Amino acid sequence: MKFINYLERITGVSVYPMISLLLFTTVFILVVIYAFKASDRTIKEMENLPLD
């Protein structure tokens, strides 16, 4: 039996892709806002973490 047949049997399965997209978009926007608001000192500290 193909995988699509299993998905057709699940009630309300179409909501899961929308939840995933919304979650990904929210996290992405939050990371972008954090990156733009971070101070130069914080950025420098994060840059040097792998080298320390």
C-alpha distance matrix in Angstrom:
0.0 3.8 6.7 8.5 6.9 8.1 11.3 12.0 12.4 14.9 18.4 20.5 18.1 20.2 23.2 21.9 22.4 25.8 26.8 25.9 27.9 30.7 30.9 30.9 33.5 35.7 35.7 36.4 39.3 40.8 40.8 42.5 45.1 45.8 46.3 48.8 50.6 51.0 54.5 55.5 56.5 53.0 51.4 53.9 53.1 49.3 50.1 52.0 49.6 47.9 51.3 52.9
3.8 0.0 3.8 5.5 5.6 7.3 9.4 10.5 12.0 14.0 17.4 19.0 16.1 17.7 20.8 19.4 19.4 22.9 24.1 23.0 24.7 27.8 28.0 27.8 30.3 32.7 32.8 33.3 36.1 37.7 37.8 39.3 41.9 42.7 43.1 45.5 47.5 47.9 51.5 52.4 53.5 50.1 48.4 51.0 50.3 46.6 47.2 49.3 47.0 45.3 48.8 50.5
6.7 3.8 0.0 3.8 5.4 5.4 6.7 9.0 10.5 11.6 15.1 16.2 13.1 14.8 17.6 15.9 16.0 19.5 20.5 19.3 21.3 24.3 24.4 24.2 26.9 29.1 29.2 29.8 32.7 34.2 34.2 35.9 38.4 39.2 39.7 42.1 44.0 44.4 48.0 49.1 50.1 46.7 45.1 47.7 47.0 43.3 44.1 46.2 43.9 42.3 45.9 47.5
8.5 5.5 3.8 0.0 3.8 5.4 5.1 6.3 8.9 10.3 13.3 14.1 11.2 12.4 15.6 14.6 14.5 17.8 19.4 18.6 20.1 23.0 23.8 23.8 26.0 28.3 28.9 29.4 31.9 33.7 34.1 35.5 37.9 39.0 39.6 41.8 43.7 44.5 48.1 49.3 50.6 47.2 45.6 48.4 47.9 44.1 45.0 47.3 45.2 43.8 47.4 49.1
6.9 5.6 5.4 3.8 0.0 3.8 5.4 5.2 6.7 9.3 12.4 14.2 12.0 13.8 17.1 16.5 17.1 20.1 21.5 21.2 23.0 25.6 26.3 26.7 28.9 31.0 31.6 32.5 34.9 36.5 37.1 38.6 40.9 42.0 42.8 44.9 46.7 47.5 51.1 52.5 53.6 50.2 48.8 51.5 50.9 47.2 48.2 50.4 48.1 46.8 50.4 52.0
8.1 7.3 5.4 5.4 3.8 0.0 3.8 5.5 5.4 6.9 10.6 12.6 10.3 12.9 15.5 14.5 15.8 18.9 19.6 19.4 21.7 24.0 24.3 25.0 27.5 29.2 29.7 30.9 33.4 34.7 35.3 37.1 39.3 40.1 41.1 43.4 45.0 45.6 49.2 50.7 51.6 48.1 46.9 49.7 48.8 45.1 46.3 48.4 46.0 44.8 48.4 49.8
11.3 9.4 6.7 5.1 5.4 3.8 0.0 3.8 5.4 5.4 8.5 9.6 6.9 9.2 12.0 11.2 12.2 15.2 16.2 16.2 18.3 20.6 21.2 21.9 24.2 26.0 26.7 27.9 30.2 31.6 32.4 34.1 36.1 37.2 38.2 40.4 42.0 42.8 46.5 48.0 49.1 45.6 44.4 47.4 46.6 43.0 44.2 46.5 44.2 43.2 46.9 48.3
12.0 10.5 9.0 6.3 5.2 5.5 3.8 0.0 3.8 5.6 7.7 9.3 7.8 9.5 12.8 13.1 14.1 16.6 18.0 18.5 20.2 22.3 23.4 24.4 26.3 28.1 29.2 30.3 32.3 34.0 35.0 36.5 38.4 39.7 40.8 42.7 44.3 45.4 49.1 50.8 52.0 48.5 47.3 50.4 49.7 46.2 47.4 49.8 47.6 46.7 50.4 51.8
12.4 12.0 10.5 8.9 6.7 5.4 5.4 3.8 0.0 3.8 6.3 9.3 8.6 11.4 13.9 14.2 16.1 18.4 19.2 20.0 22.2 23.9 24.7 26.0 28.1 29.5 30.6 32.0 34.1 35.3 36.5 38.3 40.0 41.1 42.5 44.5 45.8 46.8 50.5 52.3 53.3 49.7 48.8 51.8 50.9 47.4 48.9 51.1 48.7 47.8 51.6 52.8
14.9 14.0 11.6 10.3 9.3 6.9 5.4 5.6 3.8 0.0 3.8 6.3 5.7 9.1 10.9 11.1 13.5 15.6 15.9 17.0 19.4 20.8 21.4 23.1 25.2 26.3 27.4 29.1 31.0 32.1 33.4 35.3 36.9 37.9 39.4 41.5 42.6 43.6 47.3 49.3 50.2 46.6 45.8 48.9 47.9 44.4 46.1 48.3 45.8 45.2 49.0 50.0
18.4 17.4 15.1 13.3 12.4 10.6 8.5 7.7 6.3 3.8 0.0 3.8 5.6 8.4 9.6 11.0 13.7 14.8 15.3 17.1 19.3 20.1 21.1 23.2 24.9 25.8 27.3 29.1 30.6 31.7 33.4 35.2 36.4 37.6 39.4 41.2 42.2 43.4 47.2 49.3 50.4 46.8 46.2 49.4 48.5 45.2 47.0 49.3 46.9 46.6 50.4 51.3
20.5 19.0 16.2 14.1 14.2 12.6 9.6 9.3 9.3 6.3 3.8 0.0 3.8 5.4 6.0 8.1 10.7 11.3 11.9 14.1 16.0 16.6 17.9 20.1 21.5 22.3 24.1 25.9 27.2 28.4 30.2 31.9 33.0 34.4 36.2 37.9 38.8 40.2 44.0 46.2 47.4 43.9 43.2 46.6 45.8 42.5 44.3 46.8 44.6 44.4 48.2 49.1
18.1 16.1 13.1 11.2 12.0 10.3 6.9 7.8 8.6 5.7 5.6 3.8 0.0 3.8 5.4 5.9 8.2 9.9 10.7 12.0 14.0 15.4 16.4 18.0 19.8 21.1 22.5 24.0 25.7 27.0 28.5 30.1 31.6 32.9 34.5 36.3 37.5 38.7 42.5 44.4 45.6 42.1 41.2 44.5 43.7 40.3 41.9 44.4 42.1 41.7 45.5 46.6
20.2 17.7 14.8 12.4 13.8 12.9 9.2 9.5 11.4 9.1 8.4 5.4 3.8 0.0 3.8 5.6 6.4 7.4 9.4 10.9 12.0 13.4 15.2 16.6 17.8 19.4 21.2 22.3 23.8 25.5 27.1 28.3 29.8 31.5 32.9 34.5 35.9 37.3 41.1 43.0 44.5 41.1 40.1 43.4 43.0 39.6 41.1 43.8 41.8 41.5 45.2 46.5
23.2 20.8 17.6 15.6 17.1 15.5 12.0 12.8 13.9 10.9 9.6 6.0 5.4 3.8 0.0 3.8 5.7 5.4 6.3 8.8 10.2 10.7 12.4 14.4 15.5 16.6 18.5 20.1 21.3 22.7 24.6 26.0 27.2 28.7 30.5 32.0 33.1 34.6 38.4 40.6 41.9 38.5 37.7 41.2 40.6 37.3 39.1 41.8 39.7 39.7 43.5 44.5
21.9 19.4 15.9 14.6 16.5 14.5 11.2 13.1 14.2 11.1 11.0 8.1 5.9 5.6 3.8 0.0 3.8 5.4 5.1 6.2 8.6 9.9 10.5 12.2 14.2 15.3 16.6 18.2 20.0 21.2 22.6 24.4 25.9 27.1 28.6 30.5 31.7 32.8 36.6 38.6 39.8 36.3 35.4 38.7 38.0 34.6 36.3 38.9 36.7 36.5 40.3 41.4
22.4 19.4 16.0 14.5 17.1 15.8 12.2 14.1 16.1 13.5 13.7 10.7 8.2 6.4 5.7 3.8 0.0 3.8 5.5 5.1 6.1 8.6 9.8 10.5 12.1 14.1 15.5 16.3 18.2 20.0 21.2 22.4 24.3 25.8 26.9 28.7 30.3 31.5 35.2 37.0 38.5 35.1 33.9 37.2 36.9 33.4 34.8 37.5 35.6 35.3 39.0 40.4
25.8 22.9 19.5 17.8 20.1 18.9 15.2 16.6 18.4 15.6 14.8 11.3 9.9 7.4 5.4 5.4 3.8 0.0 3.8 5.4 5.1 6.1 8.5 9.9 10.5 12.1 14.3 15.3 16.4 18.3 20.0 21.1 22.4 24.3 25.7 27.1 28.5 30.1 33.9 35.9 37.5 34.2 33.2 36.7 36.5 33.2 34.7 37.7 35.9 35.9 39.6 40.9
26.8 24.1 20.5 19.4 21.5 19.6 16.2 18.0 19.2 15.9 15.3 11.9 10.7 9.4 6.3 5.1 5.5 3.8 0.0 3.8 5.5 5.1 6.0 8.5 9.9 10.5 12.3 14.1 15.4 16.5 18.4 20.0 21.1 22.5 24.3 26.0 27.0 28.4 32.1 34.3 35.6 32.2 31.5 35.0 34.4 31.2 33.0 35.8 33.8 34.0 37.7 38.7
25.9 23.0 19.3 18.6 21.2 19.4 16.2 18.5 20.0 17.0 17.1 14.1 12.0 10.9 8.8 6.2 5.1 5.4 3.8 0.0 3.8 5.5 5.1 6.1 8.5 9.9 10.7 12.1 14.2 15.5 16.6 18.3 20.1 21.2 22.5 24.5 25.9 26.9 30.6 32.5 33.8 30.3 29.4 32.7 32.1 28.7 30.4 33.1 31.1 31.0 34.7 35.9
27.9 24.7 21.3 20.1 23.0 21.7 18.3 20.2 22.2 19.4 19.3 16.0 14.0 12.0 10.2 8.6 6.1 5.1 5.5 3.8 0.0 3.8 5.5 5.2 6.0 8.5 10.0 10.5 12.1 14.2 15.4 16.4 18.2 19.9 21.0 22.6 24.3 25.7 29.4 31.2 32.9 29.6 28.4 31.8 31.7 28.4 29.8 32.8 31.2 31.2 34.8 36.2
30.7 27.8 24.3 23.0 25.6 24.0 20.6 22.3 23.9 20.8 20.1 16.6 15.4 13.4 10.7 9.9 8.6 6.1 5.1 5.5 3.8 0.0 3.8 5.5 5.2 6.1 8.6 9.9 10.6 12.2 14.3 15.4 16.5 18.3 20.0 21.3 22.5 24.2 27.9 30.1 31.7 28.5 27.7 31.3 31.1 28.0 29.7 32.7 31.1 31.6 35.2 36.3
30.9 28.0 24.4 23.8 26.3 24.3 21.2 23.4 24.7 21.4 21.1 17.9 16.4 15.2 12.4 10.5 9.8 8.5 6.0 5.1 5.5 3.8 0.0 3.8 5.5 5.2 6.2 8.6 10.0 10.7 12.4 14.4 15.5 16.6 18.4 20.3 21.2 22.4 26.2 28.3 29.6 26.1 25.5 29.0 28.4 25.3 27.2 30.0 28.2 28.6 32.3 33.2
30.9 27.8 24.2 23.8 26.7 25.0 21.9 24.4 26.0 23.1 23.2 20.1 18.0 16.6 14.4 12.2 10.5 9.9 8.5 6.1 5.2 5.5 3.8 0.0 3.8 5.5 5.3 6.1 8.6 10.0 10.7 12.3 14.3 15.4 16.5 18.5 20.1 21.0 24.8 26.5 28.0 24.6 23.5 26.9 26.6 23.3 24.8 27.8 26.2 26.3 29.9 31.2
33.5 30.3 26.9 26.0 28.9 27.5 24.2 26.3 28.1 25.2 24.9 21.5 19.8 17.8 15.5 14.2 12.1 10.5 9.9 8.5 6.0 5.2 5.5 3.8 0.0 3.8 5.5 5.1 6.1 8.6 10.0 10.6 12.2 14.2 15.3 16.7 18.3 19.9 23.6 25.5 27.4 24.3 23.1 26.7 26.9 23.8 25.2 28.4 27.2 27.7 31.1 32.5
35.7 32.7 29.1 28.3 31.0 29.2 26.0 28.1 29.5 26.3 25.8 22.3 21.1 19.4 16.6 15.3 14.1 12.1 10.5 9.9 8.5 6.1 5.2 5.5 3.8 0.0 3.8 5.5 5.3 6.2 8.7 10.0 10.7 12.3 14.3 15.6 16.5 18.2 21.9 24.3 25.8 22.7 22.1 25.7 25.6 22.8 24.7 27.8 26.4 27.3 30.7 31.7
35.7 32.8 29.2 28.9 31.6 29.7 26.7 29.2 30.6 27.4 27.3 24.1 22.5 21.2 18.5 16.6 15.5 14.3 12.3 10.7 10.0 8.6 6.2 5.3 5.5 3.8 0.0 3.8 5.5 5.1 6.2 8.7 9.9 10.5 12.3 14.4 15.4 16.2 20.0 22.1 23.4 20.0 19.3 22.9 22.5 19.5 21.5 24.4 22.8 23.7 27.1 28.0
36.4 33.3 29.8 29.4 32.5 30.9 27.9 30.3 32.0 29.1 29.1 25.9 24.0 22.3 20.1 18.2 16.3 15.3 14.1 12.1 10.5 9.9 8.6 6.1 5.1 5.5 3.8 0.0 3.8 5.5 5.2 6.3 8.7 9.9 10.6 12.5 14.4 15.4 19.1 20.8 22.5 19.4 18.1 21.6 21.9 18.8 20.2 23.4 22.4 23.0 26.3 27.6
39.3 36.1 32.7 31.9 34.9 33.4 30.2 32.3 34.1 31.0 30.6 27.2 25.7 23.8 21.3 20.0 18.2 16.4 15.4 14.2 12.1 10.6 10.0 8.6 6.1 5.3 5.5 3.8 0.0 3.8 5.5 5.1 6.2 8.6 9.9 10.7 12.3 14.2 17.8 19.9 21.9 19.2 18.1 21.9 22.4 19.7 21.3 24.6 23.9 25.0 28.1 29.3
40.8 37.7 34.2 33.7 36.5 34.7 31.6 34.0 35.3 32.1 31.7 28.4 27.0 25.5 22.7 21.2 20.0 18.3 16.5 15.5 14.2 12.2 10.7 10.0 8.6 6.2 5.1 5.5 3.8 0.0 3.8 5.5 5.1 6.1 8.6 10.1 10.5 12.0 15.8 18.2 19.7 16.7 16.3 20.1 20.1 17.6 19.7 22.8 21.8 23.3 26.4 27.2
40.8 37.8 34.2 34.1 37.1 35.3 32.4 35.0 36.5 33.4 33.4 30.2 28.5 27.1 24.6 22.6 21.2 20.0 18.4 16.6 15.4 14.3 12.4 10.7 10.0 8.7 6.2 5.2 5.5 3.8 0.0 3.8 5.5 5.0 6.1 8.7 9.9 10.4 14.1 16.0 17.5 14.4 13.4 17.1 17.2 14.4 16.2 19.4 18.5 19.8 22.9 23.9
42.5 39.3 35.9 35.5 38.6 37.1 34.1 36.5 38.3 35.3 35.2 31.9 30.1 28.3 26.0 24.4 22.4 21.1 20.0 18.3 16.4 15.4 14.4 12.3 10.6 10.0 8.7 6.3 5.1 5.5 3.8 0.0 3.8 5.4 5.1 6.3 8.7 10.0 13.5 15.1 17.4 14.9 13.4 17.1 18.0 15.5 16.7 20.2 20.0 21.3 24.0 25.4
45.1 41.9 38.4 37.9 40.9 39.3 36.1 38.4 40.0 36.9 36.4 33.0 31.6 29.8 27.2 25.9 24.3 22.4 21.1 20.1 18.2 16.5 15.5 14.3 12.2 10.7 9.9 8.7 6.2 5.1 5.5 3.8 0.0 3.8 5.5 5.3 6.1 8.5 12.0 14.4 16.6 14.3 13.7 17.5 18.2 16.3 18.1 21.4 21.2 23.0 25.6 26.5
45.8 42.7 39.2 39.0 42.0 40.1 37.2 39.7 41.1 37.9 37.6 34.4 32.9 31.5 28.7 27.1 25.8 24.3 22.5 21.2 19.9 18.3 16.6 15.4 14.2 12.3 10.5 9.9 8.6 6.1 5.0 5.4 3.8 0.0 3.8 5.5 5.2 5.9 9.6 12.2 13.7 10.9 10.8 14.6 14.8 13.0 15.2 18.3 17.9 20.0 22.6 23.1
46.3 43.1 39.7 39.6 42.8 41.1 38.2 40.8 42.5 39.4 39.4 36.2 34.5 32.9 30.5 28.6 26.9 25.7 24.3 22.5 21.0 20.0 18.4 16.5 15.3 14.3 12.3 10.6 9.9 8.6 6.1 5.1 5.5 3.8 0.0 3.8 5.6 5.4 8.7 10.2 12.3 9.9 8.5 12.3 13.3 11.3 12.7 16.1 16.3 18.1 20.5 21.5
48.8 45.5 42.1 41.8 44.9 43.4 40.4 42.7 44.5 41.5 41.2 37.9 36.3 34.5 32.0 30.5 28.7 27.1 26.0 24.5 22.6 21.3 20.3 18.5 16.7 15.6 14.4 12.5 10.7 10.1 8.7 6.3 5.3 5.5 3.8 0.0 3.8 5.7 8.3 10.0 12.8 11.4 10.2 13.7 15.4 14.1 15.1 18.5 19.2 21.2 23.2 24.2
50.6 47.5 44.0 43.7 46.7 45.0 42.0 44.3 45.8 42.6 42.2 38.8 37.5 35.9 33.1 31.7 30.3 28.5 27.0 25.9 24.3 22.5 21.2 20.1 18.3 16.5 15.4 14.4 12.3 10.5 9.9 8.7 6.1 5.2 5.6 3.8 0.0 3.8 6.4 9.3 11.6 10.1 10.2 13.7 14.8 14.1 15.9 18.9 19.4 21.9 23.8 24.2
51.0 47.9 44.4 44.5 47.5 45.6 42.8 45.4 46.8 43.6 43.4 40.2 38.7 37.3 34.6 32.8 31.5 30.1 28.4 26.9 25.7 24.2 22.4 21.0 19.9 18.2 16.2 15.4 14.2 12.0 10.4 10.0 8.5 5.9 5.4 5.7 3.8 0.0 3.8 6.6 8.2 6.3 6.8 10.2 11.0 10.6 12.6 15.3 15.8 18.5 20.3 20.6
54.5 51.5 48.0 48.1 51.1 49.2 46.5 49.1 50.5 47.3 47.2 44.0 42.5 41.1 38.4 36.6 35.2 33.9 32.1 30.6 29.4 27.9 26.2 24.8 23.6 21.9 20.0 19.1 17.8 15.8 14.1 13.5 12.0 9.6 8.7 8.3 6.4 3.8 0.0 3.8 5.4 5.3 6.4 8.8 10.1 10.9 12.5 14.7 15.9 18.9 19.9 20.0
55.5 52.4 49.1 49.3 52.5 50.7 48.0 50.8 52.3 49.3 49.3 46.2 44.4 43.0 40.6 38.6 37.0 35.9 34.3 32.5 31.2 30.1 28.3 26.5 25.5 24.3 22.1 20.8 19.9 18.2 16.0 15.1 14.4 12.2 10.2 10.0 9.3 6.6 3.8 0.0 3.8 5.5 5.1 6.2 8.7 9.9 10.4 12.5 14.5 17.3 17.8 18.2
56.5 53.5 50.1 50.6 53.6 51.6 49.1 52.0 53.3 50.2 50.4 47.4 45.6 44.5 41.9 39.8 38.5 37.5 35.6 33.8 32.9 31.7 29.6 28.0 27.4 25.8 23.4 22.5 21.9 19.7 17.5 17.4 16.6 13.7 12.3 12.8 11.6 8.2 5.4 3.8 0.0 3.8 5.4 5.1 6.3 8.7 9.9 10.9 12.6 15.9 16.2 15.8
53.0 50.1 46.7 47.2 50.2 48.1 45.6 48.5 49.7 46.6 46.8 43.9 42.1 41.1 38.5 36.3 35.1 34.2 32.2 30.3 29.6 28.5 26.1 24.6 24.3 22.7 20.0 19.4 19.2 16.7 14.4 14.9 14.3 10.9 9.9 11.4 10.1 6.3 5.3 5.5 3.8 0.0 3.8 5.4 5.1 6.2 8.6 10.1 10.8 14.1 15.2 14.9
51.4 48.4 45.1 45.6 48.8 46.9 44.4 47.3 48.8 45.8 46.2 43.2 41.2 40.1 37.7 35.4 33.9 33.2 31.5 29.4 28.4 27.7 25.5 23.5 23.1 22.1 19.3 18.1 18.1 16.3 13.4 13.4 13.7 10.8 8.5 10.2 10.2 6.8 6.4 5.1 5.4 3.8 0.0 3.8 5.5 5.2 6.1 8.8 10.1 12.7 13.9 14.6
53.9 51.0 47.7 48.4 51.5 49.7 47.4 50.4 51.8 48.9 49.4 46.6 44.5 43.4 41.2 38.7 37.2 36.7 35.0 32.7 31.8 31.3 29.0 26.9 26.7 25.7 22.9 21.6 21.9 20.1 17.1 17.1 17.5 14.6 12.3 13.7 13.7 10.2 8.8 6.2 5.1 5.4 3.8 0.0 3.8 5.4 5.0 6.4 8.8 11.5 11.7 12.2
53.1 50.3 47.0 47.9 50.9 48.8 46.6 49.7 50.9 47.9 48.5 45.8 43.7 43.0 40.6 38.0 36.9 36.5 34.4 32.1 31.7 31.1 28.4 26.6 26.9 25.6 22.5 21.9 22.4 20.1 17.2 18.0 18.2 14.8 13.3 15.4 14.8 11.0 10.1 8.7 6.3 5.1 5.5 3.8 0.0 3.8 5.4 5.4 6.4 9.9 10.4 9.9
49.3 46.6 43.3 44.1 47.2 45.1 43.0 46.2 47.4 44.4 45.2 42.5 40.3 39.6 37.3 34.6 33.4 33.2 31.2 28.7 28.4 28.0 25.3 23.3 23.8 22.8 19.5 18.8 19.7 17.6 14.4 15.5 16.3 13.0 11.3 14.1 14.1 10.6 10.9 9.9 8.7 6.2 5.2 5.4 3.8 0.0 3.8 5.4 5.2 8.1 9.8 10.3
50.1 47.2 44.1 45.0 48.2 46.3 44.2 47.4 48.9 46.1 47.0 44.3 41.9 41.1 39.1 36.3 34.8 34.7 33.0 30.4 29.8 29.7 27.2 24.8 25.2 24.7 21.5 20.2 21.3 19.7 16.2 16.7 18.1 15.2 12.7 15.1 15.9 12.6 12.5 10.4 9.9 8.6 6.1 5.0 5.4 3.8 0.0 3.8 5.7 7.2 8.2 9.8
52.0 49.3 46.2 47.3 50.4 48.4 46.5 49.8 51.1 48.3 49.3 46.8 44.4 43.8 41.8 38.9 37.5 37.7 35.8 33.1 32.8 32.7 30.0 27.8 28.4 27.8 24.4 23.4 24.6 22.8 19.4 20.2 21.4 18.3 16.1 18.5 18.9 15.3 14.7 12.5 10.9 10.1 8.8 6.4 5.4 5.4 3.8 0.0 3.8 5.7 5.3 6.3
49.6 47.0 43.9 45.2 48.1 46.0 44.2 47.6 48.7 45.8 46.9 44.6 42.1 41.8 39.7 36.7 35.6 35.9 33.8 31.1 31.2 31.1 28.2 26.2 27.2 26.4 22.8 22.4 23.9 21.8 18.5 20.0 21.2 17.9 16.3 19.2 19.4 15.8 15.9 14.5 12.6 10.8 10.1 8.8 6.4 5.2 5.7 3.8 0.0 3.8 5.4 5.4
47.9 45.3 42.3 43.8 46.8 44.8 43.2 46.7 47.8 45.2 46.6 44.4 41.7 41.5 39.7 36.5 35.3 35.9 34.0 31.0 31.2 31.6 28.6 26.3 27.7 27.3 23.7 23.0 25.0 23.3 19.8 21.3 23.0 20.0 18.1 21.2 21.9 18.5 18.9 17.3 15.9 14.1 12.7 11.5 9.9 8.1 7.2 5.7 3.8 0.0 3.8 5.7
51.3 48.8 45.9 47.4 50.4 48.4 46.9 50.4 51.6 49.0 50.4 48.2 45.5 45.2 43.5 40.3 39.0 39.6 37.7 34.7 34.8 35.2 32.3 29.9 31.1 30.7 27.1 26.3 28.1 26.4 22.9 24.0 25.6 22.6 20.5 23.2 23.8 20.3 19.9 17.8 16.2 15.2 13.9 11.7 10.4 9.8 8.2 5.3 5.4 3.8 0.0 3.8
52.9 50.5 47.5 49.1 52.0 49.8 48.3 51.8 52.8 50.0 51.3 49.1 46.6 46.5 44.5 41.4 40.4 40.9 38.7 35.9 36.2 36.3 33.2 31.2 32.5 31.7 28.0 27.6 29.3 27.2 23.9 25.4 26.5 23.1 21.5 24.2 24.2 20.6 20.0 18.2 15.8 14.9 14.6 12.2 9.9 10.3 9.8 6.3 5.4 5.7 3.8 0.0
